[in-house]
Amino acid sequence: MNDPGAEFRLDTRRVRRAFERAAAGYETAAVLQRAVESRALARLELIRIAPQAIVDLGCGPGVAGRALLRRYRGVQVIGVDFALAMLRAARARRRWRSAQRFVCADVQALPLAADSVDLVFSNLTLQWCADPAQVFAEVWRVLRPGGLFLFTSLGPDTLRELRAAWRQVDGETHVHGFIDMHDLGDALGRSGFENPVLDVEHFCLTYADVRALARDLRAIGAANAAAGRRRGLRGRLAWERMAAAYEVFRSDGRLPASYEVIHAHAWKPLHSRPHDHDGARPLHFHPPRGRRA
């Protein structure tokens, strides 16, 4: 591919439509997302923080927000998502008189006041953002000095088997790019955060066949959202060639789907001046280090 950043550019409208369609069954289908969310929430047990206001960034059906309310009694949790259907599902599950509120907005342009929240929590949302560096800028803006940003994202080894199988068929983008942990850490520093901590956890889901994997991805809204993807449906022959290529990964009668999950947290300094975030803007065009096929 001539342009090394092309696969990282996302079609935001396609992302939104995919999550709108997936909203009704998302909470049931999102097995990996719930497992990662549980691990991310557990990390808060090791961090000393007493927030009064929390943002659940990319809240989906609001599961993490409800857990945050149970952990931090008396706080206000604001769930932000750009898929209205997800917010409707979250409201339907909200307890009466809950302190959980919802805002339909792009996480890259938060309709929240500067220095207004103490904790921003985000589970597996950043990889669906067209400009992750702008997300960092917005989080930095809305956090109070001393506030915490804790998030998870997907790294470049995610769906590596699917990516490799499609490469045996053509040279087009079938799985959009995911940003390397080291690049995310660098971007956090350029955005003004301090003491960033990042590490990686690997997951593997298994399937009877490729069609079962495709159904699972559709059920959680994980469509191919690369802006340069080919429009229209693939022919049966192309799909069969891809499925045959995927078979080299079969083990113990099952096909694996790998996920590289990045866990990260960083702090807004207690004493900070307005920060120039322009230096972080090229993040989503920067190829990950040590790229694997």
Protein Blocks (a to p, Z undefined) as FASTA:
>chain_A
ZZlmlmmpccfklmmmmmmmmmmmmmmmmmmlmmmmmmmmmmmmmpccddfbdcdehkln
olmmmmmmmmmghiacddddfbfklmmmmmmmpcehiabdcddddfklccbdehkbfbdc
dehklmmpfblmlmmmmmmmmpcghiacddddddfkgoklmmmmmmmmmmcdfbdcdddf
klmmmmmmmnopahiacdddddddddfblklmmmmmmmnopacfbfkbcedjddfklmmm
mmmmmmmmggghiacdddddddddddddfbdcdddfklmmmmmmmccehiaZZ
